[in-house]
Amino acid sequence: MAPWRRRGRDSRSEAAAPLAPLELGFAAPTRFDSEPVLIVGLGNPGSRYAKTRHNAGFEVATILVERWRLGKQKQRFRGLISDGHSRPGGPRVTLLLPQTFMNESGRSAGPLRGELRIGPERVVCLHDEIDLPFGEVRAKQGGGVAGHNGLKSLKREFASGDFWRLRVGVGRPASSDPEIVSAWVLGRFAEPPNDVLELFERAADEAERLVERVAGSETNPEEQ
């Protein structure tokens, strides 16, 4: 598959599923809590897993690091960490890419959350979602883990499932056989590279809006 190239952060798809009518620069909170919002991008480290469906969280998180100009990532808590602000005068953010492999993501995110002294309601997890068609992006707070081992690990280490999830739709294979599903999520996208990049860019847009909402304490447990 050809390398993905940025097409600009304003690209949209008619299949988009927006979170809510909260737009940056309009009706957004002007003052934020001093506590940071922790954004956890889920994925597997290494070139073997790069560009796979299961690494959608890594891809969206990487876009946010670049947009927010968070600078060089630091290796701490068994992950890659960067921090700063999402925009001038905006929320404080700490962004984590666990390097533990998906099934142990919580072993990286749990201790970092402890050091930041924040509750799970100030955590935003970016992850692939096979129960959403390719191209859809949705957010919700809390809920089950639907067999996603990264979410399962976070819930276990946080001792709570009340963190936010930004769900990036990657579609589901025709079979429910566990081996086929595993091969699907660990495989590369079959969709055109530009469509995949557009999905990640749109997910990054929604993540920015969600961070503004979480930082402004405008949480709503109902899925948008």
C-alpha positions as CSV (number, residue, x, y, z in Angstrom):
1,M,0.0,0.0,0.0
2,A,1.3,3.4,-0.9
3,P,2.4,5.7,2.0
4,W,-0.3,8.0,3.4
5,R,0.2,11.7,2.8
6,R,-1.6,14.5,4.6
7,R,-4.3,16.2,2.8
8,G,-4.9,18.9,5.3
9,R,-6.8,19.0,8.6
10,D,-10.1,20.4,7.1
11,S,-10.9,17.4,4.8
12,R,-14.2,15.8,5.6
13,S,-16.3,12.9,4.5
14,E,-20.0,12.7,4.0
15,A,-19.9,9.5,6.1
16,A,-18.7,11.5,9.1
17,A,-20.6,11.0,12.4
18,P,-19.9,14.3,14.3
19,L,-19.9,14.2,18.1
20,A,-22.1,17.3,18.8
21,P,-22.5,20.9,17.7
22,L,-19.5,22.1,19.7
23,E,-17.0,23.7,17.4
24,L,-13.6,25.1,18.4
25,G,-13.9,28.9,18.6
26,F,-17.6,28.7,19.1
27,A,-19.4,27.9,22.3
28,A,-16.2,26.4,23.6
29,P,-15.2,26.9,27.3
30,T,-12.9,29.9,27.7
31,R,-11.4,28.7,31.0
32,F,-10.2,25.2,31.7
33,D,-9.3,23.2,34.8
34,S,-5.6,23.1,35.7
35,E,-5.5,19.3,35.5
36,P,-4.4,17.9,32.2
37,V,-6.4,15.6,29.9
38,L,-4.6,12.3,29.3
39,I,-4.9,11.1,25.7
40,V,-4.0,7.4,25.2
41,G,-3.5,6.2,21.6
42,L,-3.8,2.4,21.4
43,G,-1.7,0.3,19.1
44,N,1.3,-2.0,18.8
45,P,4.9,-0.8,18.5
46,G,7.2,-1.8,15.7
47,S,7.2,-1.8,11.9
48,R,5.3,-5.1,11.7
49,Y,2.2,-3.4,13.0
50,A,2.5,0.0,11.4
51,K,-0.5,1.0,9.2
52,T,-2.7,-1.8,10.5
53,R,-6.3,-1.4,11.5
54,H,-5.4,-2.1,15.2
55,N,-3.0,0.8,15.2
56,A,-5.6,3.4,14.3
57,G,-5.2,4.9,17.8
58,F,-1.5,5.4,17.2
59,E,-2.1,7.1,13.9
60,V,-4.6,9.6,15.3
61,A,-2.4,10.3,18.3
62,T,0.5,11.0,16.0
63,I,-1.5,13.5,14.0
64,L,-2.4,15.3,17.3
65,V,1.2,15.5,18.4
66,E,2.0,17.2,15.1
67,R,-1.0,19.6,15.2
68,W,-0.4,20.6,18.8
69,R,3.4,20.9,18.3
70,L,4.1,18.9,21.5
71,G,7.7,18.4,20.6
72,K,10.0,15.5,21.1
73,Q,8.4,12.5,22.8
74,K,9.9,11.2,26.1
75,Q,10.3,7.5,27.0
76,R,8.6,7.0,30.4
77,F,6.1,4.7,31.9
78,R,6.8,2.1,29.2
79,G,5.5,4.5,26.6
80,L,6.2,7.6,24.5
81,I,4.9,10.7,26.2
82,S,4.5,14.3,25.0
83,D,2.8,17.2,26.8
84,G,1.8,20.8,26.3
85,H,-1.4,22.5,25.3
86,S,-3.8,21.6,22.5
87,R,-3.8,25.3,21.4
88,P,-2.6,28.6,22.8
89,G,-4.7,29.2,25.9
90,G,-6.3,25.8,25.5
91,P,-6.4,22.7,27.7
92,R,-3.3,21.1,29.1
93,V,-2.7,17.7,27.5
94,T,-0.5,14.7,28.0
95,L,-0.4,12.3,25.1
96,L,0.7,8.7,25.6
97,L,1.6,5.9,23.1
98,P,2.0,2.8,25.2
99,Q,4.9,0.6,24.0
100,T,3.8,-2.4,25.9
101,F,1.8,-4.0,23.0
102,M,-2.0,-3.7,23.0
103,N,-2.9,-6.3,25.6
104,E,-0.8,-4.5,28.3
105,S,-1.6,-0.9,27.5
106,G,-2.9,-0.3,31.0
107,R,0.5,-1.1,32.5
108,S,1.7,2.1,30.8
109,A,-1.4,4.3,31.1
110,G,-2.3,3.3,34.7
111,P,0.9,4.5,36.4
112,L,1.0,7.7,34.2
113,R,-2.6,8.5,35.2
114,G,-1.5,8.0,38.8
115,E,1.3,10.4,38.5
116,L,-0.9,13.0,36.9
117,R,-3.5,12.5,39.7
118,I,-6.5,12.6,37.5
119,G,-9.6,10.5,37.4
120,P,-10.6,8.2,34.6
121,E,-13.1,10.8,33.4
122,R,-10.2,12.9,32.3
123,V,-8.7,10.2,30.1
124,V,-9.5,10.0,26.3
125,C,-8.6,6.7,24.7
126,L,-8.2,6.6,20.9
127,H,-8.8,3.2,19.4
128,D,-9.9,1.1,16.5
129,E,-13.5,-0.1,16.5
130,I,-14.6,-3.1,14.4
131,D,-18.3,-2.6,15.4
132,L,-18.4,0.7,13.4
133,P,-18.2,0.7,9.6
134,F,-15.1,2.0,8.1
135,G,-15.2,5.8,8.1
136,E,-17.4,6.4,11.2
137,V,-16.0,8.2,14.3
138,R,-17.9,8.2,17.5
139,A,-17.3,9.1,21.2
140,K,-18.7,7.8,24.4
141,Q,-17.8,7.8,28.1
142,G,-17.7,4.5,29.9
143,G,-19.3,1.2,28.7
144,G,-18.0,-2.2,28.0
145,V,-14.9,-3.3,26.2
146,A,-16.5,-5.4,23.4
147,G,-13.5,-7.8,23.3
148,H,-11.0,-5.1,22.7
149,N,-7.9,-6.1,24.7
150,G,-6.5,-2.6,24.9
151,L,-9.7,-1.3,26.4
152,K,-9.8,-4.3,28.7
153,S,-6.3,-3.6,30.0
154,L,-7.1,0.1,30.6
155,K,-10.2,-0.8,32.5
156,R,-8.3,-3.3,34.6
157,E,-5.5,-1.0,35.5
158,F,-7.7,2.0,36.1
159,A,-10.1,-0.1,38.2
160,S,-12.8,1.8,36.3
161,G,-14.3,1.9,32.8
162,D,-15.4,5.5,33.1
163,F,-12.8,6.9,30.7
164,W,-13.7,8.4,27.4
165,R,-13.4,6.5,24.1
166,L,-12.9,8.0,20.7
167,R,-13.9,5.0,18.4
168,V,-12.4,4.9,14.9
169,G,-14.5,2.7,12.7
170,V,-12.4,0.1,10.8
171,G,-15.2,-2.3,9.8
172,R,-15.7,-5.9,10.6
173,P,-14.8,-9.0,8.5
174,A,-17.7,-11.2,7.2
175,S,-16.8,-14.0,9.7
176,S,-17.0,-13.9,13.5
177,D,-14.3,-16.6,13.8
178,P,-11.7,-15.2,16.4
179,E,-8.7,-16.1,14.2
180,I,-10.2,-14.3,11.2
181,V,-11.2,-11.3,13.3
182,S,-7.6,-11.2,14.7
183,A,-6.1,-11.3,11.2
184,W,-8.5,-8.6,10.1
185,V,-7.5,-6.1,12.8
186,L,-3.8,-6.9,12.5
187,G,-4.0,-6.5,8.7
188,R,-3.5,-3.4,6.7
189,F,-6.4,-1.4,5.3
190,A,-7.8,-2.4,1.9
191,E,-9.4,1.0,1.4
192,P,-7.6,3.7,-0.7
193,P,-4.8,5.3,1.3
194,N,-6.4,8.8,0.9
195,D,-9.6,7.5,2.4
196,V,-7.7,6.0,5.3
197,L,-5.8,9.3,5.9
198,E,-9.1,11.3,5.7
199,L,-10.5,9.0,8.4
200,F,-7.6,9.6,10.7
201,E,-7.7,13.4,10.1
202,R,-11.4,13.5,10.9
203,A,-10.9,11.4,14.0
204,A,-8.2,13.9,15.1
205,D,-10.7,16.7,14.6
206,E,-13.2,14.9,16.8
207,A,-10.5,14.2,19.4
208,E,-9.7,17.9,19.6
209,R,-13.3,18.7,20.2
210,L,-13.7,16.0,22.8
211,V,-10.6,17.2,24.7
212,E,-12.1,20.7,24.8
213,R,-15.3,19.2,26.3
214,V,-13.6,17.1,28.8
215,A,-11.2,19.9,30.0
216,G,-14.3,22.2,30.3
217,S,-16.0,19.6,32.5
218,E,-18.9,19.3,30.0
219,T,-19.0,15.5,30.2
220,N,-22.0,13.6,29.0
221,P,-22.0,9.8,29.4
222,E,-24.3,9.3,26.5
223,E,-22.8,8.3,23.2
224,Q,-22.9,11.0,20.5
